């Protein structure tokens, strides 16, 4: 949905009521959007379309690191995935392990990482610059992925990782999340695999991503979404796939990422 990087709006003031407030907002908004026939551009409802991204500038070592990470996701190889992450910060390693498990849970039909901006983002984190004097690079990467049953063609989203030279290899040491700054692409930090642990459940017209800790709301949300999809099909029978990816996670940073440009839509 966002394969190129124009000038992005400033991030909103962080929301103050995660968790239950988020779930209530989702429950209210899902049927409204579905009844209007909308199929993309929201946290809870992301229909996908074709998008292309070109490799415009970069480094073979960094491109290779991205290719290995993507291959590990496709092969469900956790060892290979974590081999591309530096072990200096064990909390970051733990988050990456959850991210891998979330990616596997989605059962993606395809997943690629393309280096699109290799030099434009300055690393200002003094902890990182002191820890990795051999070299740091904050990259612009295009993630292309397809959710089975939803995406006829891969969707494209931005990812801003930071890689460091460690013993002669490029290893992942950080990644930007939602609200990281106005210089980053809209949607950074908002992908469903970037949340806390998730479960994926499906119905005829919906693939739903829900926080593992909140599995009890799955039946209710799927029922809302299914009724909305049936209603939407009556007023818009053609021109869209008729299936959606619904993301309902109790992770405020993911929620904020999808509504960075619309402060009035943030649950508070």
N, C-alpha and C positions, 0 to 999 in steps of 0.2 A: 504493500500500500504506500510506502514511502521510500522508493528506491533512490531518490536524489536528496541532496541536503541543502535547501535554501536557508534563508535567515529565519530563525525560530523564535517564537515569543518567549518572554521571560517566564520562569516557572511560577506557579501560584504559591500563596501562603499554604503551608502544609495543613491538611485536614486534621481535626482534633479528635475525631471519634471513629477509630477503626473498628473492626470486628462486627458487632451486631448492627451498627449504623450502616456499614457497607452492605451487609446482607439485606437489610430492609430496603436500601436504595435499589439494589439489584432487583428485588422482588417486585418493586413498583414500576421500574423502568422497562423491564423486559417486555411485558405485554404491550406497552405503549409503543415502543420502537417497532416491534414485530408487526403490530397492526398497521403501522404506517408503511410497512414493506421495506424498511431500511435493512441493509445486510452488512454494513461494515462501519468501522471507525469508532467503536465503543469498547470499553473494557469488557462488557458482558456479552457482546455480540460482534463477532468478527468474521464476516464473510470475506473470502479471499479471491484475488484475481491475478492474472499474469503480470509479471514485472521482470525487468531485465536490469542487470548491474554489470558494469565493465570494470576490469582491472586496469586502473589508470596510472598507478605509480606505486612502487613498493620495493620490497626486498625479498629475494628468493628464500632466505631463512625464515622470515616471518610468514610468507605465503605457505611454506612447507609446514610450519607449526599449525596454521589454521586448517590446512588440508588434513593433517593427522587428527586434529580435534574432531573435525566433521566426520572423518572415517570411523573414529571410535564410537560416535553416536550411532551411525548407521549400522555398525557391527555389534552394537550393545557391549562394547569392550570397556568396562570401567577402568581396568588397569591402564590401558593405553590413554584413556581420557585424562586420568589423574597424573599420568607421566608428563603431561604438558603443563602442569601446575607446580609452581615453586612451593616447597614445604616450609618456608620460613615462618609463615603465618598459618598456624593450624586451624584457626577459625575460618579463614578464607578457604582452606582446603576442605573443611567440613561443608561449607556452603556450596562449593563446587561439586562435591559428592551428591548433595541433594539436587542440584541442578541437573546432573547427569541422570539421576533416577527419575526426575520429572520428565526429561526428554524421552527416556525409554518408555515411560508410562503413556506418553502421547502416541506411541506407535507410528511415528512419522513415516510417510511414504518416501520422502526425500529430505535431505538436510545438507546444505552447503554453506561455506563461509568464504566470502570473497573480499580481499583487501582492496578498498576503494579510496582511502585517504591514509597515506602512510606517514606523513610528516606534519600535518596541520595542527595537531592538538598538543599544547605544551603541558608537561607534567609539573604541577605546582606542589605536589605533596612532598614535603621535606623528609618525612619518614621514608618514603620510597627512594628519593634521590640519594639519601645518605646510605640506605641499605644496599642499593644497587649502583655503585659508582661506575661499573663497566658499561652501562648504557641502559636507557629506558625509552620506550616508544609507546605513546598513546595513539591508538589506531582508529580509523573509521572503517568499519567492516559491515558488509551487507550480508545478512542472514537470509537465506532462501529456504523455505520449508513447505511441505505439503501435508495436510492432515487428511488421512484416508476418509473418503466419503464426503468431504467438504470442499477440498481444493482440486479442481480440474487441472490447474496449473499452480506452480509454487508461488507463494506469497513472498514478499521481500520486506524486511524490517531492519532498522539500524542496531548496531552493537558497538560499544566503545570500550574495548579492552586495553589494558596496559601490559605490555610485555617487557621483560628485563633480560639482559644477558647474564646467565648464570652458568659458570664453567663452560663457556663457549657455546651455550644453547639459548635460544629464546624460549622463556617460560612465562606463562600467565601469572601476574602478581596482583591484578586488580581489575575491576570493571565498573563502569559508571552506572549509577542507578537513576531512578526518576528524580527530577528536580535538580539534576547535577549542575545545570547552568544554561544560560540562554544561547551559548555557542554550540550546544549539542543538538542533534536532530530530535524532532518531536517523536515521542514514543520510546525513547531509550529507557531501559529498565522495566518495561511494561509487558514483557512476554510471559506467558503462563508458566514456563519452566523456570523463570527467575523468582518465583514465589517460594514460600515454604512448601513442605511436602504436599503433593497433590494426588488425587485419584481422578480417573477418567471414566465417565459413564456415558452410555449412548442410548438414544431412542431412534425412531424412524427418521426424524428430521433434525436431530440435535446431537452434537458431540459436546459434552459438558466437562469442563475442568473445574474441580471443586477442591478446596483445602481438605486435606486428609482429616484434620481435626473437626471438620464440619460436615462429615458425610451424611449426617441425619437430615440435612436440608436438600439433598439431591433429588428425592422424589418430588418434593414441592416445586423446586425450580424447573425440573424437567417437565412437569405437568403444565406449568405456566408457559414455558417455551413452546411446547407442542401445540397448545391451544392457540398461541400467537401465530405460529407458523401456518396452521390451518386457515386462520383468519386472513393472514397476509396473502396466501395463495389465491384466495377468492378475489382479491382486488388487484393482485399482480401475478397472474398465472404464468407469465412468460418473462424471459430476459434475466433470470437469476437461477442459481442452481437448486433452490428450494431446500437447502440444508445450511446449517450454521454451526459455528464454533462458539460456544457459550463459556465465558470465563468468569467464575464466581469464587474468588479467593479472598480470604480474610488477611490480605496483605496490603496495607495502605499505600506503599510505594508503587505497587503495580496499578492500583486504582487511580492514584494521582497521575501517573504517567499518561493514561488515556484521556484525562481531562485537564491537561496542563493549560490548554488554551481556553478553557471554559470554567472559570472559578465558580460560577453559579450552579454548576452541576455536581460539585463536590459535596458528598455527605458530610455533615458536621455535627 
